């Protein structure tokens, strides 16, 4: 099969879009394939850290980050005002976490001006998608990659599109299709680790009585962990210990 592009990137999340942007800036012809018909609204992350933010700012996205963060902080302020001063005061003490664990040595931060930015994942994906469009990167949605065949001079990517099954030829295939990556599994890359011990549930909801909620952020309960963040709608998370 004749090569149609240099690189096919599977997955149009933040990793896939940023990969495509970086490759395009280096003069590489890139095509992004995404199985979802529209961008996911799942809140997999509520912010991004200093290193990631600084990398995006160097790529000309400082204004987009500032605008998205301003919207998020305004939503949080409005929600906190509705919930009452006690909630606002208690939530302001939270300054970061690692895997849900609050930071222990806040005094050890040597560069306090470097901080995380309150930009949730859907907002991050949106700004990266805008950047990709500005660079002329083609993102094909509702294109489900079902497999690939390694050839001597490239890769034939097998896919299922709205118009039917097909193939695309490329020199390199990059799997940015999440933790359960089909590309990684088919390529035979190991993904060692341990079995999950927690089950995580998420809902996006409009809260009619925010004053009845626990403080914004992570709250440990008898059944596990409960948290919510108004970015810009209230996103409720419940994380429960799995049964043995």
Secondary structure in CASP SS format (residue, H / E / C, confidence):
PFRMAT SS
TARGET T0000
AUTHOR 0000-0000-0000
METHOD secondary structure of the structure
MODEL  1
X C 1.00
X C 1.00
X C 1.00
X C 1.00
X E 1.00
X E 1.00
X E 1.00
X E 1.00
X E 1.00
X E 1.00
X C 1.00
X C 1.00
X C 1.00
X H 1.00
X H 1.00
X H 1.00
X H 1.00
X H 1.00
X H 1.00
X H 1.00
X H 1.00
X H 1.00
X H 1.00
X H 1.00
X H 1.00
X C 1.00
X C 1.00
X C 1.00
X C 1.00
X E 1.00
X E 1.00
X E 1.00
X E 1.00
X E 1.00
X C 1.00
X C 1.00
X C 1.00
X C 1.00
X C 1.00
X C 1.00
X C 1.00
X C 1.00
X C 1.00
X C 1.00
X C 1.00
X C 1.00
X C 1.00
X E 1.00
X C 1.00
X H 1.00
X H 1.00
X H 1.00
X H 1.00
X H 1.00
X H 1.00
X H 1.00
X H 1.00
X H 1.00
X C 1.00
X C 1.00
X C 1.00
X H 1.00
X H 1.00
X H 1.00
X H 1.00
X H 1.00
X H 1.00
X H 1.00
X H 1.00
X H 1.00
X H 1.00
X H 1.00
X H 1.00
X H 1.00
X H 1.00
X H 1.00
X H 1.00
X H 1.00
X H 1.00
X H 1.00
X H 1.00
X H 1.00
X H 1.00
X C 1.00
X H 1.00
X H 1.00
X H 1.00
X H 1.00
X H 1.00
X H 1.00
X H 1.00
X C 1.00
X C 1.00
X C 1.00
X C 1.00
X C 1.00
X E 1.00
X E 1.00
X C 1.00
X C 1.00
X E 1.00
X E 1.00
X C 1.00
X C 1.00
X C 1.00
X H 1.00
X H 1.00
X H 1.00
X C 1.00
X C 1.00
X C 1.00
X C 1.00
X C 1.00
X C 1.00
X C 1.00
X C 1.00
X E 1.00
X C 1.00
X C 1.00
X C 1.00
X H 1.00
X H 1.00
X H 1.00
X H 1.00
X H 1.00
X H 1.00
X H 1.00
X H 1.00
X H 1.00
X H 1.00
X H 1.00
X H 1.00
X H 1.00
X H 1.00
X C 1.00
X C 1.00
X C 1.00
X E 1.00
X E 1.00
X E 1.00
X E 1.00
X C 1.00
X C 1.00
X E 1.00
X E 1.00
X E 1.00
X E 1.00
X E 1.00
X E 1.00
X E 1.00
X E 1.00
X C 1.00
X C 1.00
X E 1.00
X E 1.00
X E 1.00
X E 1.00
X E 1.00
X E 1.00
X E 1.00
X E 1.00
X C 1.00
X C 1.00
X E 1.00
X E 1.00
X E 1.00
X E 1.00
X E 1.00
X E 1.00
X E 1.00
X E 1.00
X E 1.00
X E 1.00
X E 1.00
X E 1.00
X C 1.00
X C 1.00
X C 1.00
X C 1.00
X C 1.00
X C 1.00
X H 1.00
X H 1.00
X H 1.00
X H 1.00
X H 1.00
X H 1.00
X C 1.00
X C 1.00
X C 1.00
X C 1.00
X C 1.00
X C 1.00
X C 1.00
X C 1.00
X C 1.00
X C 1.00
X E 1.00
X E 1.00
X E 1.00
X E 1.00
X E 1.00
X E 1.00
X E 1.00
X E 1.00
X C 1.00
X C 1.00
X C 1.00
X C 1.00
X H 1.00
X H 1.00
X H 1.00
X C 1.00
X C 1.00
X C 1.00
X C 1.00
X E 1.00
X E 1.00
X E 1.00
X E 1.00
X E 1.00
X C 1.00
X C 1.00
X E 1.00
X E 1.00
X E 1.00
X E 1.00
X E 1.00
X E 1.00
X E 1.00
X C 1.00
X C 1.00
X C 1.00
X E 1.00
X E 1.00
X E 1.00
X E 1.00
X E 1.00
X E 1.00
X E 1.00
X E 1.00
X C 1.00
X C 1.00
X C 1.00
END
